[in-house]
Amino acid sequence: MTVVLAVLCAVLACAVVALAVGVRRQRDEIAEHRVHVEQLESDLATALRPPPAQGTTERALSRMIRTASKVREQGITGLIQSTIEDLSAWANEEQAEIVHMAAPDGTVTIFFSDIENSTQLNARMGDRSWVRVLEAHDQLLRARIAQYRGQVVKTAGDGFMVAFRDAEAACRAAVAIQSDLRRPSEQLRRHGKVRVRIGIHTGQVVAKDGDYFGENVALAARVADLASGGEVLCSDAVRDALDDDASVALVDPTDPLELKGLPGEYVVWRVVPPT
């Protein structure tokens, strides 16, 4: 009996020693991994502080780096959750749709446009000519929207509602459209000058059945209502979303003003080509 007890004690002692050795080895491995992780963190932090971007390619790279930085800080799950946390009741396909169009901070840039005095133009031209003008107008807008990776949400007569993932892309598309309309196609030129007004706003929205809803959509529409033909206006939120080296300029800010049906006051800017 004494011999058996001695053997059991010896086995237990060996197990304790083996466990201690294993714990020490694990602790050393964890410490080694921590050193590697800290080095990677340091290297990534250095990589995420590039010099200011100058060209188009460099600006795109800069945005990719900022997105990588947010992913690094929040993780993929945290990033997606933060962009849709207040819209968690969506169906999965609706979440995928909005996340596809959303910027890293969860916002979408909404662009509204319509033709100034369209009813009068229609009456003056007649329906047959007006339909041809609308076709030429639609072709021009869709080409620029596609060039800057916008998504046409819906159209109504001569009006467009478009979603962009990037505020600068929306502004550049709008400026390019106005430039194209100043040297119109033969179809547009034949029936007189067509002037389009455009309004842009950036914010979180609700997506459902291929459409977008919410206060920020209404705000974008109100900004468009303020524009005159040939003019692009944007909200202060668009200004905040633009990089310092954006390829557009914002000028002539309004005094804070109220927008119909919306609380608070807003500053609206005119979007023009860079000087």
Summary of the structure (lengths in Angstrom):
residues: 275
radius of gyration: 28.6
end to end distance: 97.6
largest distance: 115.2
contacts: 800
relative contact order: 0.11
helix: 57%
strand: 17%
